Amino acid sequence: MPCKSVDCADDLREAEAAFHDARRLTFKVAYRMLSSASEAEDVLQEAWIRWQACDRSQVRNPQAFLTTMVTRLAANVLQSARVRRENYVGSPLPEPVDSQGDPALRTENGEALEVAVRMLMERLTPAERAAYVLRMAFDYPYPQIAGILGQSQANARQLVSRARRHLAAEKRARVPAADHQRFLGAFLTAARAGNVAVLEKLFEEEVVLRRSA
């Protein structure tokens, strides 16, 4: 039997309130899994649609229920991404997200970035890492990348291409904690303060050191 309009309105308000209460936690879960604010929002939108359609009278703990739902939806997105990863041309670095009013979310964003930076260091050579980050994260033109690294434009393009392949592979190298923190600090300075010169200098030093080794 269809519900009365007043009852339906009350039920919808309760559903909205429960979803709102769980939103901060569920967004953090989705963002931490996907490293993408836009994809996390898409997952929450799908969760909201499903939350409205489900039988909420059987749900004893809405936050736990919604967290489980969001986790599964995010896992589905990750599975689809793995299927497509050989054709992936983007960057593994997480998208920036406004976390000024949420220290917990700022921590999640920082952790996601640390993981992404470590992956770049474990799987790419210094030259590949430099070319990839400058191109994919900061949209540098290939002539400028080539100039920074002392390479031809053709070699700069090859470095980016190889970096993409290596990021999809499982092979990893050990990364000293000090090197990881140095690169992370330089990247954050470039991304947040717009000071890419620090990152450029770090890349130049690493590539020169690798050549002389």
BAROZA-676917 format. One record per residue (C-alpha): residue in three letters; residue number from 0; chain; x negated, y negated, z negated. Coordinates in Angstrom, 2 decimals. Each point is the difference from the previous one (the first is absolute). Example, Ala and Ser with C-alpha at 12.3 -4.5 7.8 and 13.67 -1.06 7.14 Angstrom:
! residues 2
<node code="ALA" pos="0" unit="A" u="-12.30" v="4.50" w="-7.80"/>
<node code="SER" pos="1" unit="A" u="-1.37" v="-3.44" w="0.66"/>
//
This chain:
! residues 213
<node code="MET" pos="0" unit="A" u="0.00" v="0.00" w="0.00"/>
<node code="PRO" pos="1" unit="A" u="-1.43" v="-3.41" w="0.93"/>
<node code="CYS" pos="2" unit="A" u="-1.04" v="-2.07" w="-2.97"/>
<node code="LYS" pos="3" unit="A" u="1.81" v="-3.21" w="-0.88"/>
<node code="SER" pos="4" unit="A" u="-1.69" v="-3.13" w="1.30"/>
<node code="VAL" pos="5" unit="A" u="-0.82" v="-1.17" w="-3.53"/>
<node code="ASP" pos="6" unit="A" u="-1.50" v="3.37" w="-0.92"/>
<node code="CYS" pos="7" unit="A" u="-2.02" v="0.09" w="3.20"/>
<node code="ALA" pos="8" unit="A" u="-1.36" v="-3.49" w="-0.65"/>
<node code="ASP" pos="9" unit="A" u="-0.96" v="0.94" w="-3.55"/>
<node code="ASP" pos="10" unit="A" u="-1.68" v="3.18" w="1.21"/>
<node code="LEU" pos="11" unit="A" u="-1.99" v="-1.92" w="2.61"/>
<node code="ARG" pos="12" unit="A" u="-1.11" v="-2.56" w="-2.58"/>
<node code="GLU" pos="13" unit="A" u="-1.21" v="2.82" w="-2.27"/>
<node code="ALA" pos="14" unit="A" u="-1.87" v="1.58" w="2.92"/>
<node code="GLU" pos="15" unit="A" u="-1.65" v="-3.33" w="0.86"/>
<node code="ALA" pos="16" unit="A" u="-0.98" v="-0.59" w="-3.62"/>
<node code="ALA" pos="17" unit="A" u="-1.54" v="3.45" w="-0.35"/>
<node code="PHE" pos="18" unit="A" u="-1.90" v="-0.38" w="3.27"/>
<node code="HIS" pos="19" unit="A" u="-1.24" v="-3.46" w="-1.01"/>
<node code="ASP" pos="20" unit="A" u="-1.21" v="1.32" w="-3.37"/>
<node code="ALA" pos="21" unit="A" u="-2.00" v="2.73" w="1.75"/>
<node code="ARG" pos="22" unit="A" u="-1.27" v="-2.17" w="2.83"/>
<node code="ARG" pos="23" unit="A" u="-3.32" v="-1.09" w="-1.52"/>
<node code="LEU" pos="24" unit="A" u="-1.03" v="3.56" w="-0.80"/>
<node code="THR" pos="25" unit="A" u="1.25" v="1.51" w="3.27"/>
<node code="PHE" pos="26" unit="A" u="-1.72" v="-2.69" w="2.08"/>
<node code="LYS" pos="27" unit="A" u="-3.29" v="0.65" w="-1.79"/>
<node code="VAL" pos="28" unit="A" u="0.36" v="3.73" w="0.63"/>
<node code="ALA" pos="29" unit="A" u="0.70" v="-0.51" w="3.71"/>
<node code="TYR" pos="30" unit="A" u="-2.72" v="-2.64" w="0.41"/>
<node code="ARG" pos="31" unit="A" u="-2.61" v="2.10" w="-1.77"/>
<node code="MET" pos="32" unit="A" u="0.79" v="2.97" w="2.26"/>
<node code="LEU" pos="33" unit="A" u="0.20" v="-1.95" w="3.26"/>
<node code="SER" pos="34" unit="A" u="-2.36" v="-2.99" w="-0.56"/>
<node code="SER" pos="35" unit="A" u="2.45" v="-2.08" w="2.02"/>
<node code="ALA" pos="36" unit="A" u="2.44" v="-2.54" w="-1.43"/>
<node code="SER" pos="37" unit="A" u="2.22" v="0.10" w="3.10"/>
<node code="GLU" pos="38" unit="A" u="0.18" v="3.81" w="0.00"/>
<node code="ALA" pos="39" unit="A" u="0.72" v="0.00" w="-3.73"/>
<node code="GLU" pos="40" unit="A" u="2.89" v="-2.42" w="0.59"/>
<node code="ASP" pos="41" unit="A" u="1.31" v="2.24" w="2.80"/>
<node code="VAL" pos="42" unit="A" u="-0.05" v="2.97" w="-2.37"/>
<node code="LEU" pos="43" unit="A" u="1.89" v="-1.96" w="-2.65"/>
<node code="GLN" pos="44" unit="A" u="2.59" v="-1.05" w="2.57"/>
<node code="GLU" pos="45" unit="A" u="0.54" v="3.65" w="0.96"/>
<node code="ALA" pos="46" unit="A" u="0.19" v="0.91" w="-3.69"/>
<node code="TRP" pos="47" unit="A" u="2.67" v="-2.68" w="-0.56"/>
<node code="ILE" pos="48" unit="A" u="2.11" v="1.38" w="2.85"/>
<node code="ARG" pos="49" unit="A" u="-0.25" v="3.52" w="-1.42"/>
<node code="TRP" pos="50" unit="A" u="0.64" v="-1.23" w="-3.53"/>
<node code="GLN" pos="51" unit="A" u="3.27" v="-1.58" w="1.09"/>
<node code="ALA" pos="52" unit="A" u="1.11" v="3.19" w="1.74"/>
<node code="CYS" pos="53" unit="A" u="-0.90" v="2.52" w="-2.70"/>
<node code="ASP" pos="54" unit="A" u="2.22" v="1.22" w="-2.87"/>
<node code="ARG" pos="55" unit="A" u="-1.37" v="-2.23" w="-2.75"/>
<node code="SER" pos="56" unit="A" u="2.34" v="1.47" w="-2.60"/>
<node code="GLN" pos="57" unit="A" u="-2.34" v="3.00" w="-0.15"/>
<node code="VAL" pos="58" unit="A" u="-3.12" v="-2.15" w="-0.56"/>
<node code="ARG" pos="59" unit="A" u="-1.01" v="-0.21" w="-3.67"/>
<node code="ASN" pos="60" unit="A" u="-3.19" v="-2.01" w="0.47"/>
<node code="PRO" pos="61" unit="A" u="0.25" v="-2.37" w="2.99"/>
<node code="GLN" pos="62" unit="A" u="-3.64" v="-1.17" w="-0.23"/>
<node code="ALA" pos="63" unit="A" u="-1.38" v="3.53" w="0.03"/>
<node code="PHE" pos="64" unit="A" u="2.39" v="0.97" w="2.79"/>
<node code="LEU" pos="65" unit="A" u="-0.96" v="-3.01" w="2.14"/>
<node code="THR" pos="66" unit="A" u="-3.71" v="0.47" w="-0.66"/>
<node code="THR" pos="67" unit="A" u="0.24" v="3.60" w="1.17"/>
<node code="MET" pos="68" unit="A" u="1.95" v="-1.07" w="3.09"/>
<node code="VAL" pos="69" unit="A" u="-2.51" v="-2.72" w="0.90"/>
<node code="THR" pos="70" unit="A" u="-2.93" v="2.37" w="-0.54"/>
<node code="ARG" pos="71" unit="A" u="1.50" v="2.53" w="2.39"/>
<node code="LEU" pos="72" unit="A" u="0.83" v="-2.63" w="2.60"/>
<node code="ALA" pos="73" unit="A" u="-3.53" v="-1.41" w="-0.19"/>
<node code="ALA" pos="74" unit="A" u="-1.42" v="3.52" w="0.32"/>
<node code="ASN" pos="75" unit="A" u="2.04" v="0.43" w="3.18"/>
<node code="VAL" pos="76" unit="A" u="-1.49" v="-3.22" w="1.38"/>
<node code="LEU" pos="77" unit="A" u="-3.50" v="1.25" w="-0.83"/>
<node code="GLN" pos="78" unit="A" u="0.70" v="3.31" w="1.71"/>
<node code="SER" pos="79" unit="A" u="1.14" v="-1.81" w="3.14"/>
<node code="ALA" pos="80" unit="A" u="-3.12" v="-2.17" w="-0.15"/>
<node code="ARG" pos="81" unit="A" u="-2.23" v="3.08" w="-0.17"/>
<node code="VAL" pos="82" unit="A" u="1.65" v="1.38" w="3.11"/>
<node code="ARG" pos="83" unit="A" u="-0.71" v="-3.28" w="1.80"/>
<node code="ARG" pos="84" unit="A" u="-3.42" v="-0.74" w="-1.45"/>
<node code="GLU" pos="85" unit="A" u="-2.01" v="1.09" w="3.05"/>
<node code="ASN" pos="86" unit="A" u="1.65" v="-2.85" w="1.90"/>
<node code="TYR" pos="87" unit="A" u="-0.21" v="-2.45" w="-2.90"/>
<node code="VAL" pos="88" unit="A" u="-1.72" v="-3.29" w="0.89"/>
<node code="GLY" pos="89" unit="A" u="0.68" v="-2.01" w="-3.16"/>
<node code="SER" pos="90" unit="A" u="-1.98" v="-0.55" w="-3.17"/>
<node code="PRO" pos="91" unit="A" u="0.09" v="2.12" w="-3.16"/>
<node code="LEU" pos="92" unit="A" u="-0.39" v="-3.13" w="-2.09"/>
<node code="PRO" pos="93" unit="A" u="3.25" v="-0.69" w="-1.88"/>
<node code="GLU" pos="94" unit="A" u="2.11" v="-2.98" w="1.00"/>
<node code="PRO" pos="95" unit="A" u="-0.14" v="-2.96" w="-2.38"/>
<node code="VAL" pos="96" unit="A" u="3.02" v="-0.32" w="-2.26"/>
<node code="ASP" pos="97" unit="A" u="1.03" v="-2.95" w="-2.18"/>
<node code="SER" pos="98" unit="A" u="-0.66" v="1.16" w="-3.56"/>
<node code="GLN" pos="99" unit="A" u="-0.49" v="-3.35" w="-1.74"/>
<node code="GLY" pos="100" unit="A" u="2.86" v="0.57" w="-2.42"/>
<node code="ASP" pos="101" unit="A" u="-0.61" v="3.68" w="-0.59"/>
<node code="PRO" pos="102" unit="A" u="-3.30" v="1.06" w="-1.62"/>
<node code="ALA" pos="103" unit="A" u="0.94" v="3.68" w="0.34"/>
<node code="LEU" pos="104" unit="A" u="0.57" v="-0.36" w="3.73"/>
<node code="ARG" pos="105" unit="A" u="-3.27" v="-1.90" w="0.31"/>
<node code="THR" pos="106" unit="A" u="-1.73" v="2.97" w="-1.61"/>
<node code="GLU" pos="107" unit="A" u="1.68" v="2.40" w="2.44"/>
<node code="ASN" pos="108" unit="A" u="-1.10" v="-2.16" w="2.94"/>
<node code="GLY" pos="109" unit="A" u="-3.56" v="-0.09" w="-1.32"/>
<node code="GLU" pos="110" unit="A" u="-0.11" v="3.76" w="-0.45"/>
<node code="ALA" pos="111" unit="A" u="1.29" v="0.59" w="3.53"/>
<node code="LEU" pos="112" unit="A" u="-2.66" v="-2.32" w="1.40"/>
<node code="GLU" pos="113" unit="A" u="-2.76" v="1.72" w="-1.98"/>
<node code="VAL" pos="114" unit="A" u="1.03" v="3.37" w="1.42"/>
<node code="ALA" pos="115" unit="A" u="0.09" v="-1.39" w="3.56"/>
<node code="VAL" pos="116" unit="A" u="-3.42" v="-1.64" w="-0.35"/>
<node code="ARG" pos="117" unit="A" u="-1.50" v="3.20" w="-1.39"/>
<node code="MET" pos="118" unit="A" u="1.40" v="1.94" w="2.98"/>
<node code="LEU" pos="119" unit="A" u="-1.64" v="-2.47" w="2.40"/>
<node code="MET" pos="120" unit="A" u="-3.32" v="0.42" w="-1.77"/>
<node code="GLU" pos="121" unit="A" u="0.19" v="3.79" w="-0.22"/>
<node code="ARG" pos="122" unit="A" u="0.91" v="0.61" w="3.64"/>
<node code="LEU" pos="123" unit="A" u="-1.66" v="-2.78" w="2.00"/>
<node code="THR" pos="124" unit="A" u="-3.57" v="-1.07" w="0.67"/>
<node code="PRO" pos="125" unit="A" u="-0.86" v="-3.62" w="-0.91"/>
<node code="ALA" pos="126" unit="A" u="0.28" v="-1.08" w="3.65"/>
<node code="GLU" pos="127" unit="A" u="3.32" v="1.81" w="0.49"/>
<node code="ARG" pos="128" unit="A" u="1.37" v="-1.45" w="-3.23"/>
<node code="ALA" pos="129" unit="A" u="-1.05" v="-3.53" w="0.92"/>
<node code="ALA" pos="130" unit="A" u="1.46" v="0.16" w="3.51"/>
<node code="TYR" pos="131" unit="A" u="3.21" v="1.64" w="-1.20"/>
<node code="VAL" pos="132" unit="A" u="0.70" v="-2.38" w="-2.89"/>
<node code="LEU" pos="133" unit="A" u="-0.83" v="-3.14" w="1.98"/>
<node code="ARG" pos="134" unit="A" u="2.21" v="1.13" w="2.88"/>
<node code="MET" pos="135" unit="A" u="2.94" v="1.63" w="-1.79"/>
<node code="ALA" pos="136" unit="A" u="0.21" v="-2.03" w="-3.22"/>
<node code="PHE" pos="137" unit="A" u="-1.14" v="-3.44" w="1.23"/>
<node code="ASP" pos="138" unit="A" u="0.73" v="0.20" w="3.75"/>
<node code="TYR" pos="139" unit="A" u="-3.51" v="-1.02" w="1.09"/>
<node code="PRO" pos="140" unit="A" u="-0.54" v="0.01" w="3.79"/>
<node code="TYR" pos="141" unit="A" u="-2.47" v="2.60" w="1.25"/>
<node code="PRO" pos="142" unit="A" u="-2.59" v="-2.58" w="1.17"/>
<node code="GLN" pos="143" unit="A" u="-0.17" v="-1.41" w="-3.55"/>
<node code="ILE" pos="144" unit="A" u="-0.27" v="3.48" w="-1.53"/>
<node code="ALA" pos="145" unit="A" u="-2.78" v="0.85" w="2.44"/>
<node code="GLY" pos="146" unit="A" u="-1.88" v="-3.16" w="-0.95"/>
<node code="ILE" pos="147" unit="A" u="0.24" v="0.69" w="-3.74"/>
<node code="LEU" pos="148" unit="A" u="-1.20" v="3.57" w="0.37"/>
<node code="GLY" pos="149" unit="A" u="-2.59" v="-0.62" w="2.72"/>
<node code="GLN" pos="150" unit="A" u="1.83" v="2.35" w="2.38"/>
<node code="SER" pos="151" unit="A" u="1.42" v="-0.27" w="3.49"/>
<node code="GLN" pos="152" unit="A" u="3.75" v="-0.51" w="0.38"/>
<node code="ALA" pos="153" unit="A" u="0.31" v="3.52" w="1.39"/>
<node code="ASN" pos="154" unit="A" u="-1.75" v="1.43" w="-3.06"/>
<node code="ALA" pos="155" unit="A" u="2.22" v="-2.06" w="-2.31"/>
<node code="ARG" pos="156" unit="A" u="3.09" v="1.52" w="1.63"/>
<node code="GLN" pos="157" unit="A" u="-1.51" v="3.49" w="-0.31"/>
<node code="LEU" pos="158" unit="A" u="-0.68" v="-0.58" w="-3.70"/>
<node code="VAL" pos="159" unit="A" u="3.66" v="-0.85" w="-0.62"/>
<node code="SER" pos="160" unit="A" u="1.14" v="3.01" w="2.02"/>
<node code="ARG" pos="161" unit="A" u="-2.33" v="2.35" w="-1.89"/>
<node code="ALA" pos="162" unit="A" u="1.13" v="-1.50" w="-3.30"/>
<node code="ARG" pos="163" unit="A" u="3.61" v="0.87" w="0.79"/>
<node code="ARG" pos="164" unit="A" u="-0.94" v="3.61" w="0.74"/>
<node code="HIS" pos="165" unit="A" u="-2.13" v="0.33" w="-3.10"/>
<node code="LEU" pos="166" unit="A" u="2.75" v="-1.40" w="-2.23"/>
<node code="ALA" pos="167" unit="A" u="2.27" v="2.83" w="1.19"/>
<node code="ALA" pos="168" unit="A" u="-2.66" v="2.61" w="-0.82"/>
<node code="GLU" pos="169" unit="A" u="-0.62" v="1.67" w="-3.35"/>
<node code="LYS" pos="170" unit="A" u="-3.78" v="-0.42" w="-0.19"/>
<node code="ARG" pos="171" unit="A" u="-1.13" v="-2.27" w="-2.83"/>
<node code="ALA" pos="172" unit="A" u="-3.25" v="-1.29" w="-1.44"/>
<node code="ARG" pos="173" unit="A" u="-0.79" v="-0.88" w="-3.61"/>
<node code="VAL" pos="174" unit="A" u="0.35" v="-3.72" w="-0.71"/>
<node code="PRO" pos="175" unit="A" u="-1.89" v="-1.60" w="-2.92"/>
<node code="ALA" pos="176" unit="A" u="2.32" v="-1.94" w="-2.30"/>
<node code="ALA" pos="177" unit="A" u="-2.10" v="-3.17" w="0.33"/>
<node code="ASP" pos="178" unit="A" u="0.28" v="0.05" w="3.81"/>
<node code="HIS" pos="179" unit="A" u="3.75" v="0.58" w="-0.23"/>
<node code="GLN" pos="180" unit="A" u="0.49" v="-2.96" w="-2.33"/>
<node code="ARG" pos="181" unit="A" u="-2.22" v="-2.25" w="2.13"/>
<node code="PHE" pos="182" unit="A" u="2.02" v="0.69" w="3.15"/>
<node code="LEU" pos="183" unit="A" u="3.31" v="-0.26" w="-1.86"/>
<node code="GLY" pos="184" unit="A" u="-0.99" v="-3.37" w="-1.46"/>
<node code="ALA" pos="185" unit="A" u="-1.09" v="-1.35" w="3.38"/>
<node code="PHE" pos="186" unit="A" u="3.20" v="1.21" w="1.66"/>
<node code="LEU" pos="187" unit="A" u="2.20" v="-1.59" w="-2.70"/>
<node code="THR" pos="188" unit="A" u="-1.89" v="-3.28" w="0.36"/>
<node code="ALA" pos="189" unit="A" u="0.61" v="0.05" w="3.73"/>
<node code="ALA" pos="190" unit="A" u="3.65" v="1.03" w="-0.22"/>
<node code="ARG" pos="191" unit="A" u="1.10" v="-2.22" w="-2.88"/>
<node code="ALA" pos="192" unit="A" u="-2.24" v="-3.05" w="0.29"/>
<node code="GLY" pos="193" unit="A" u="-0.52" v="0.03" w="3.76"/>
<node code="ASN" pos="194" unit="A" u="-3.76" v="0.16" w="-0.45"/>
<node code="VAL" pos="195" unit="A" u="-0.92" v="2.61" w="2.60"/>
<node code="ALA" pos="196" unit="A" u="-3.62" v="-1.23" w="0.11"/>
<node code="VAL" pos="197" unit="A" u="-0.80" v="2.04" w="-3.13"/>
<node code="LEU" pos="198" unit="A" u="1.33" v="3.14" w="1.66"/>
<node code="GLU" pos="199" unit="A" u="-1.85" v="-0.74" w="3.25"/>
<node code="LYS" pos="200" unit="A" u="-3.29" v="-0.40" w="-1.90"/>
<node code="LEU" pos="201" unit="A" u="0.57" v="3.29" w="-1.82"/>
<node code="PHE" pos="202" unit="A" u="0.66" v="1.81" w="3.27"/>
<node code="GLU" pos="203" unit="A" u="-3.09" v="-1.52" w="1.63"/>
<node code="GLU" pos="204" unit="A" u="-2.17" v="1.11" w="-2.93"/>
<node code="GLU" pos="205" unit="A" u="1.40" v="3.52" w="0.01"/>
<node code="VAL" pos="206" unit="A" u="-0.46" v="0.49" w="3.74"/>
<node code="VAL" pos="207" unit="A" u="-3.58" v="-1.35" w="-0.08"/>
<node code="LEU" pos="208" unit="A" u="-0.83" v="2.21" w="-3.00"/>
<node code="ARG" pos="209" unit="A" u="1.43" v="3.04" w="1.79"/>
<node code="ARG" pos="210" unit="A" u="-2.09" v="-0.68" w="3.11"/>
<node code="SER" pos="211" unit="A" u="-3.21" v="-0.36" w="-2.03"/>
<node code="ALA" pos="212" unit="A" u="0.64" v="3.15" w="-2.06"/>
//
